[in-house]
């Protein structure tokens, strides 16, 4: 009999990577219009999804808005989930991370416009603006470098550094052995350093 334990409100099979993808099964039912299955997915993942979004956005009210957007997308596009390409939990968390990053970019674009107008109106150079530009350029370099990684390495690094998950949690989320996750992260970080021209 499969025994489940609850971690942060999410049922996680105790026997690890070889267990059935319960979220994936529920997503297939959601794709068929099953509202009860959708409610179960929400109950099982909403606290974890909200935590991930909040880590990215910091702002609680914006995080709550994005949480609603994520589960609306899950309801509308559950048919796009492909079981043999990954775990259901990971699929939902990827949507959440993408939505949160999109919100940051949107907020940043608005903030950038305000900064440009303010600087133009003041006609005064300010060191803070150049610092923001440097940080943004560095962030774009990281995003570009991440895009060059194979999907498994990018997923592990994104969940660890943007999602705040431990290697053990990532192992459970993606359904891969802990040793595999460690290798993916080590190799991925090595490739990132090379892509960004960082010397050890």
N, C-alpha and C positions, 0 to 999 in steps of 0.2 A: 504494500500500500504506500502511495506517495504521501509523505508528510510535509506539510508546509509550515514555515515560520513567518512571522510578520516583522518586516524591517521598515520603519518609517511609513507604516500603513500599506505596504506593498507585500503581497504574498510572494515569497521566494522559496522555490523548492530546495529542500535541504540537501538533496543529492547532487546539486550543482549542475554542471554543463550538460549532462546527459539527460536531463529531465525534459518533460514536455513543455512547450512554449504556450502557457495558458493564455497570456495576453494575445498572442498570435491567433489562437483559436477563437477568442472572443472577437477580435478584429474581423475575422472572416464572417462571423455572425452579424456584426455591425454592418458590414458591407451588404448584407442581405436585408438590412433595415430593422434589425432586432434592437429595440430600444432598451430592453432589459440587459442585453449584453453590453450596450454602450454605457449604461448606468454602472455596471460592474467595472468596466475599464476605468471609468471616471473615479469610482470609489478606491480602486486599487492603486491608481497612479497620480491622482490630482495633487496630493501633498508633495510627492517627489518632483513632479513637473513644476509646481509652484516654487519649490526650493531652488530648482535649477534656474528658473526665470529670474527670481529675486536676486540670486548671486550675480547675474549679468546686469540687471537693470538697477538694483538697489532700491529704487522707488517702489513702495508697496502698491500704491493705487495703479501705477502703470503695469506692474506685474500681474495684478488681478485682471486687468483688461486683456493682457496678452494670454493669460491662462484661458479665458473665455474663447479667444481667437484660436488657440491651439486645439481645444476640444471641438470647436465648430469644424475646424479643418479635419480632425480625426473622423467626425461623423460623416462629413461630405466626401472624404477621399479614402475611406477604409478599403475600398476595392483596389486601391493602388498598392496596398501592402502585399509583398510577395514573400510567403513563408520561407521558401528555400534560400532567400537572400539575406536573412538576418532575423533576430528576435523581435517580437512585437513591441516589447518594452523599449528596446533601442530605437525602433522606428518612431515611436511617439516622442521619446526624448530628443531625437534629432529634429523633429518638427518644432518642438519647444525651443531648442537652442537656436534654430534658424529664425524663428519668429522674434525671439528676444534680441538677437543680433540685428535683425532688420529694424526693430524699434530703436535700438541704440543709434544705428546709422541715420534713421529719420530724425531723431532728436538732435544728433550731432550736426546734420545738415542745416537744421533750423538755427541751432546755436551758432554755426559758422556764419550764416547770413547775418545774424545779429552782430557778431563780432566784426565782420567786414564793414557793416554800416557804421558801427560805433567808432571803429578806427578811422574810417573815412571822415566822419563828422568831426572827430576830435583832431584829426590830422596830426596825431602824436604817435611816435613809435613806442611800442610797449614790449618789454621782454617776455611777458606772459604769453603774448600772441605767438612769438617765435617758438616758445616752449611747446605750446599746443600743436603747432604745425609739425615740429620735430616728432612729438609723440604720435601724431596721426600718421606721419610717413612711416614711422617704425611699425605701427599697427598694420598698415597696408602691406609692409614687407612680410610680416608674420603671416597674414592672411594669404598672400601670394605663395609663400613658401609652403604653407599647409596644403594648398591646393595641389602641390606637386607630389604629395605623399600618396601611397596606395591607400585605398579606403580603410582597411583594418587598422593601419597605423594612425591615420588621421582621426578615426573614430575614438581610439583609445586615448590619444593625446587631448582631443577636444573634451571628452568626458572628464578626464583628470584635471585639466587646467581651466576649462571654462565651466564645467559642471561641478567641480569640487569632489569628485568621487575618488575613493581609494582604489587601489589596484584590485583588491578582493571584490569590491562592489562592481567594478567594471567587468570582472570575470563573470559574475552572476548576471549582469545586465546583458552582455553580448553572447553568453553561452559558450565561452572559450576557457580553457584551463588557465590558471593563474600564471603559470610559466610562460604561456603563449602571450598573455597580456604584457608581462614584463619585457619579453623580447620585442614585441611590437613597439612599446614605448621607447626602449633603448635605441632600437634601429631608427625609429621615427625621429627622435630628438637628434640623433647623429646626422640624419639627412637634413633636418632643419638647420642645424649649425652650418653645414656645408652650403646649403642654398643661400643662407643669409651672410655667408662669408665670415662667420665667427670662428676664431681660432681658440682651441682649448687652452 
